[in-house]
Amino acid sequence: MNQPIYQEVFSRLLEAKHILCLVDERLDGDSLGSTTALADYLLSLGKSVTIHVSTEVPKKYALLPHLELCQTYTAQTLAKYPIDLVITFDCSDEQYVEMLTSHLYPKPFLINIDHHLTNTRFGNLPLVFPESPSTTEIIHQFFRQNHLYPSTKAATALLCGIAFDTGIFMNESTGIRAFESASELILEGAQIQPVIQMIFSGRSIDTLRVWGIALDRLYLHQEQQYLRTFLTSKDIESSGVNEEDIGGAFSNFLSLVTEIPTIFFLYETGGGVKVSMRSTTKNIGSLARLFGGGGHKYAGGFFLANTRLVYHQNQWSIEERKLV
């Protein structure tokens, strides 16, 4: 374990007065859990903490601490704050970070905490460990290496992220590090049952119905051994569900219940087509990078802008949208 780098992070946190926490543009249990857990510790030190999120935090994450601090800011608004330290969480998109911090002056020190293979290790102090099961596990290591103890709420937030990214300890990200951190966090007071319920329970009837549409469209490629399915914007809009209830959530569900090793789930959103991928045998992360996306070795995705799903001659394909 690289203890000196965790000690350097600790020193930077102690020196800083006003800290900006940037959550990955895609909100999930790991990005939010890691952010709120470290924010909880920073607040206990009396630090001023600002948390930027790209969209409103989904209600299902209500058990996480300090969600009232999660707000959406513009780069111009952030420039009004006396920010002297920026921390990014679970974010491999350097351009997204640059867009939000471009107006900060003087330029603050930047700590990049992530576990995605696609992270370019940007910033002044990158804590980027692709071998880690989650960003929350890296934050837990920060506590351990500096002989610190998270509060009960922070421990639950960290457990939330580990459980989310490992699919409740059932996908390829699960390993010794995940179990060690999870067991220690439970001993420190983390509540496992609310975390499990938050991640996998409480799906609305509308969500299950739109998942049913995708399940009905499953196609198995026998030779390559992969499953493919899709949802159109019409499917999603008529169901009344949001993207968070579809995307990665459906891909994770499907990867856990099928015997087929590789899954491609396509759905229309934001004027294009998103491709969510899961595999137990193939390097999905490298495939995602070819199309400008990101992720991990066995989970990833990418977005094809200005495209749509088209049905022609009994089969579906992706076509470029024609500009009118």
C-alpha positions in Angstrom: 0.0 0.0 0.0 1.3 3.4 -1.0 1.2 5.0 2.5 3.2 8.2 1.7 0.6 9.4 -0.9 -2.2 9.0 1.6 -0.2 11.0 4.1 0.3 13.7 1.5 -3.4 13.9 0.9 -4.0 14.2 4.6 -1.5 17.1 4.8 -3.3 18.8 1.9 -6.6 18.5 3.6 -5.3 19.9 6.9 -3.8 22.9 5.0 -6.9 23.7 3.0 -9.6 26.1 4.1 -12.3 26.0 1.4 -12.5 22.7 -0.4 -14.5 22.0 -3.6 -15.6 18.4 -4.1 -16.4 17.5 -7.7 -18.6 14.4 -8.1 -18.4 12.5 -11.3 -21.0 13.7 -13.9 -22.7 10.4 -13.6 -24.1 10.1 -10.0 -24.1 6.7 -8.5 -23.5 4.9 -5.2 -19.7 5.1 -5.5 -19.3 8.7 -6.7 -21.7 10.0 -4.1 -20.6 7.6 -1.3 -16.9 8.6 -1.6 -17.7 12.3 -1.8 -20.1 12.5 1.2 -17.9 10.2 3.3 -14.8 12.5 2.9 -17.0 15.6 3.2 -18.2 14.3 6.5 -14.6 14.1 7.8 -13.7 17.5 6.4 -16.7 19.1 8.1 -15.6 17.6 11.4 -12.3 19.4 11.0 -14.2 22.7 10.6 -13.4 23.0 6.8 -15.7 24.9 4.4 -16.9 22.3 1.9 -18.7 22.9 -1.4 -20.0 19.9 -3.3 -20.8 20.1 -7.0 -23.2 17.6 -8.7 -24.3 17.6 -12.3 -27.9 16.9 -11.5 -30.2 16.6 -8.6 -29.3 13.6 -6.3 -31.8 10.8 -6.7 -34.0 10.3 -3.7 -32.9 6.7 -3.2 -29.5 8.0 -1.9 -31.2 9.7 1.1 -29.2 7.7 3.6 -26.0 9.4 2.6 -24.8 12.3 4.8 -24.7 16.0 3.9 -26.7 15.8 0.7 -27.9 19.3 1.4 -24.5 20.4 0.3 -24.9 18.8 -3.1 -25.7 21.6 -5.5 -25.2 22.3 -9.2 -22.8 25.3 -9.9 -21.5 27.0 -13.0 -17.8 27.7 -13.4 -18.6 31.4 -13.0 -20.4 30.8 -9.7 -17.6 28.6 -8.3 -15.1 31.5 -9.1 -16.8 33.5 -6.4 -15.7 31.1 -3.7 -12.2 31.3 -2.1 -11.4 27.7 -3.2 -7.9 26.6 -2.4 -8.3 22.8 -2.9 -10.3 20.8 -5.5 -11.0 17.1 -5.1 -12.5 15.0 -7.8 -14.3 11.8 -7.0 -14.8 8.7 -9.3 -14.3 11.0 -12.3 -12.1 10.1 -15.3 -13.3 13.0 -17.5 -10.5 15.6 -17.4 -12.4 17.9 -19.7 -15.4 18.0 -17.4 -13.2 19.0 -14.4 -11.4 21.6 -16.5 -14.7 23.1 -17.6 -15.9 23.5 -13.9 -12.5 24.8 -12.6 -11.5 27.0 -15.5 -12.5 30.3 -13.8 -10.8 29.6 -10.4 -8.0 31.9 -9.6 -5.4 31.4 -8.2 -5.5 27.9 -9.6 -6.1 25.6 -6.6 -4.3 22.3 -5.9 -6.2 19.4 -7.4 -6.5 15.9 -5.9 -7.9 13.2 -8.3 -9.3 10.2 -6.6 -10.6 7.4 -8.9 -10.3 3.8 -9.9 -11.2 3.9 -13.6 -8.8 2.5 -16.1 -9.6 5.4 -18.4 -8.4 8.0 -15.9 -5.4 10.0 -17.3 -4.1 10.8 -13.8 -4.7 14.5 -14.2 -4.3 16.9 -11.4 -1.5 17.7 -9.0 -2.0 14.6 -6.8 -3.7 11.6 -8.5 -4.9 8.8 -6.3 -5.8 6.5 -9.3 -5.8 2.8 -8.5 -7.6 0.7 -11.1 -7.0 -2.4 -9.0 -9.3 -1.0 -6.4 -13.0 -2.2 -6.5 -14.3 1.3 -6.0 -13.4 4.9 -5.3 -14.9 4.5 -1.8 -12.4 1.7 -1.1 -9.6 4.2 -1.9 -11.2 6.7 0.5 -11.4 3.9 3.2 -7.7 3.3 2.6 -7.1 7.0 3.2 -8.7 6.6 6.6 -6.8 3.4 7.4 -3.4 4.6 6.4 -3.7 7.8 8.4 -5.2 6.0 11.5 -8.5 7.8 11.2 -12.0 6.4 11.8 -15.0 7.4 9.8 -18.2 8.3 11.6 -21.1 5.8 11.4 -22.7 7.8 8.6 -19.5 8.1 6.7 -18.8 4.3 7.1 -22.3 3.6 5.6 -21.5 5.9 2.7 -18.3 4.1 2.0 -20.0 0.7 2.2 -22.6 2.0 -0.2 -20.0 2.7 -2.8 -18.2 -0.6 -2.4 -21.5 -2.5 -2.5 -22.7 -0.5 -5.6 -19.6 -1.1 -7.7 -19.3 -4.7 -6.8 -23.0 -5.5 -7.4 -23.4 -6.4 -3.8 -20.1 -8.4 -3.9 -21.2 -10.5 -6.9 -19.4 -9.1 -10.0 -15.9 -9.3 -11.3 -14.8 -6.2 -9.2 -15.2 -8.3 -6.0 -12.0 -9.4 -4.3 -10.2 -9.5 -1.0 -9.9 -5.7 -0.8 -13.7 -5.3 -1.2 -14.5 -7.8 1.6 -11.8 -6.5 3.9 -13.0 -2.9 3.6 -16.7 -3.9 3.9 -16.1 -6.0 7.0 -14.1 -3.2 8.7 -16.8 -0.6 7.8 -19.5 -2.8 9.3 -17.5 -3.1 12.5 -17.2 0.7 12.4 -21.0 1.0 12.4 -22.0 0.9 8.7 -25.5 -0.3 8.1 -25.6 -3.0 5.4 -29.3 -3.7 5.1 -30.3 -0.1 4.1 -27.4 -0.1 1.6 -28.7 -3.3 0.0 -32.2 -2.0 -0.1 -31.1 1.3 -1.6 -29.1 -0.4 -4.5 -31.4 -3.3 -5.5 -34.8 -2.9 -3.8 -37.5 -0.3 -4.3 -37.8 -0.5 -8.1 -41.0 1.0 -9.3 -43.6 -1.0 -11.3 -42.9 1.3 -14.3 -39.2 0.5 -14.1 -39.8 -3.2 -14.0 -42.2 -2.9 -17.0 -39.7 -1.0 -19.1 -37.0 -3.6 -18.1 -39.5 -6.2 -19.4 -39.5 -4.6 -22.8 -35.7 -4.8 -22.9 -35.8 -8.4 -21.7 -38.3 -9.3 -24.5 -35.9 -8.0 -27.1 -32.8 -10.0 -25.9 -30.8 -11.3 -28.8 -28.1 -14.0 -28.3 -25.2 -14.1 -30.7 -24.3 -17.8 -30.5 -20.8 -17.7 -32.0 -19.5 -14.7 -30.0 -21.6 -15.5 -26.9 -22.9 -12.1 -26.2 -26.4 -10.7 -25.4 -27.8 -7.6 -27.0 -30.9 -5.6 -26.2 -32.2 -2.0 -26.5 -34.7 0.6 -25.5 -35.9 3.5 -27.7 -36.6 7.0 -26.4 -40.3 6.3 -27.0 -40.0 3.2 -24.7 -38.4 5.3 -22.0 -40.6 8.4 -22.3 -43.8 6.4 -22.3 -42.7 4.5 -19.2 -42.2 7.7 -17.1 -38.9 6.4 -15.7 -35.6 8.3 -15.7 -32.2 7.3 -17.1 -30.8 6.3 -13.7 -33.5 3.5 -13.5 -32.3 2.1 -16.9 -28.7 2.4 -18.0 -26.2 0.8 -15.6 -28.9 -0.5 -13.3 -30.4 -2.8 -16.0 -27.0 -3.8 -17.2 -25.9 -4.8 -13.7 -29.1 -6.7 -13.2 -28.8 -8.6 -16.5 -25.1 -9.5 -15.9 -26.0 -11.0 -12.5 -28.8 -13.2 -13.7 -27.6 -14.5 -17.1 -25.1 -17.2 -17.9 -23.9 -15.3 -21.1 -20.6 -13.7 -20.3 -21.0 -10.4 -22.3 -23.8 -7.9 -22.5 -24.5 -4.9 -24.7 -27.4 -2.7 -23.7 -28.3 0.2 -26.0 -30.7 3.0 -25.3 -31.6 6.4 -26.8 -31.0 9.4 -24.7 -29.9 13.0 -25.1 -30.0 13.1 -28.9 -27.9 9.9 -29.3 -27.4 6.3 -28.2 -25.7 5.1 -25.1 -24.1 1.7 -25.0 -23.7 0.1 -21.6 -21.5 -3.0 -21.5 -20.7 -5.8 -18.9 -18.5 -8.8 -19.3 -16.9 -11.5 -17.2 -14.4 -12.5 -19.9 -13.6 -9.5 -22.2 -11.8 -6.2 -21.6 -14.8 -3.9 -21.9 -12.9 -0.8 -20.8 -10.6 -0.9 -23.8 -13.6 -1.2 -26.2 -15.3 1.8 -24.5 -12.1 3.9 -24.9 -12.1 3.3 -28.7 -15.4 5.1 -28.8 -14.5 7.9 -26.4 -16.1 6.3 -23.4 -14.7 4.9 -20.2 -15.1 2.4 -17.4 -13.4 -0.6 -15.9 -12.0 -3.8 -17.3 -15.3 -5.6 -17.1 -17.8 -2.8 -17.1 -18.0 0.4 -19.2 -19.9 2.3 -21.8 -19.8 5.1 -24.4 -22.2 7.6 -26.0 -22.7 8.0 -29.8 -23.9 11.6 -30.3 -26.4 12.5 -33.0 -27.5 8.9 -33.6 -30.7 6.9 -33.2 -31.9 3.3 -33.2 -33.7 2.4 -36.5 -35.8 -0.7 -37.3 -35.4 -1.9 -40.9 -35.9 -5.3 -42.5 -36.6 -7.1 -39.2 -33.5 -5.8 -37.4 -32.3 -2.8 -35.4 -29.3 -0.7 -36.2 -27.7 2.6 -35.1 -27.9 5.3 -37.7 -26.7 8.9 -37.8 -29.5 11.5 -37.2 -30.2 13.6 -40.3 -30.0 17.3 -39.6 -33.1 19.2 -40.7 
